[in-house]
Structure formats: structure tokens, C-alpha cells
Amino acid sequence: MPAFSVSIEGKVYRVEIPDPGASPLQVIVDGQSFEVGIIGSEVVATPARLAPPPPPAVQPTPLPQPPPVEMMRPSAAPGMGVVDVVSAPMPGTILSVQVKTGQRVEVGEVLCVLEAMKMKNPIRATHPGTITEICVEPGRTVPYGEVLFRLA
């Protein structure tokens, strides 16, 4: 296949001609195919049946993030002093409750097991306290951030 280097206004192009006898003439300029016709003393080039340009890249849209909820957060309860709550860190179903009202718990002790996306997640105490209220029972579905336990 004949190939030429053509300089136009200082820029050099590589031109290939697969079939010099074709009409219209097909040429490849720097990898892009054109049909070339000669009209009088002018050369007219039009892009040959080019593949459509690739679609623009799709930018993923970030999912909205829920507001942060601490596993245990202090809150004031009238007449009770400071009460800590343990909230659901994700939506799921309560599989079991491991503590009873009035029970003293230590840091890291499992309070319940929450199933989310087929995974069993132990929900643990983040600091010591006494269980004052159990707000869930096994089988219950809870949303993100729902209070599971209250401690004093």
C-alpha cells in the first residue's frame, strides 16, 4: 500500500492509499479514513464511513451518605443524669439480643447480633455501663441509626 508524508502548513501527515485506482479514492491520513474526489484542480476530502465516536465516559454519581451516628452517644434524660444509647450502625435484622435490662456490660461485650446483607454483625458496647432499656427484639428490622439499647 503506497504511503506518503505530506506537509500542510508545517504539520506532517502520514497518508496511505490502499487502492490508488478506486473512485472515489480512499486515503488514510494519520489513521483516519477519507474519501477523496478531484474537482477541477481542487482535491476535496470527506471522512469515509468512520465508526461513530465512543460515547462520553459516564461519571458515577456518588450515593448520598447518611449522617454519621456514633455507636454510643450521651444524651440528657430528665432525672436520670447522662444516658448512653447504642444505635444501629447499618440497617438490618436483629438476630439475637445477648443482654438483659439491669445487666452490667463492659467495653467490647456483645449486646446483640445484627444481620445485614447475609452477614452477622456483633454490636458491642463501646464503654462500660448498665443496660437500662432494650429497644429491640429478635426478628425486628431496624433502620440505620435506630436506638437499640440505652445504658446508664
DAMOGI-V945277 format. One line per field, one symbol per residue. phi: phi as a letter, one per 30 degrees, with the letter a starting at -180 (. if undefined). psi: psi as a letter, one per 20 degrees, with the letter a starting at -180 (. if undefined). burial: 1 if it has 9 or more other ideal C-beta (glycine too) atoms within 8 Angstrom, else 0. A space follows every 50 residues. Layout:
phi = ???
psi = ???
burial = ???
//
This chain:
phi = .dbbcccbhiccccccbdbdcdbddcbcchicdbccbccicccccbdded ddddddddddcdddcdddbddbbdbdceicidbccccddadlcddaccbb eiddbceiddcacccbhicccdccdcadlcdcaccbbejdcbdeiddcbc bb
psi = ppqqpppolippqppqngnijqoqppqoolippqppqpocjqpppqprnq qqqqqqpppqpqqppqqppqhppqqpppjibppqqpqpirqapphqpirq pippqrpippgrppppljpooppqpirqapohpoirqpippqrpiqpgqp q.
burial = 00000100000011111000000011111000111110000000100000 00000000000000000010111000000001111111100111101010 00001000101111110000101110001111010100000101010111 11
//
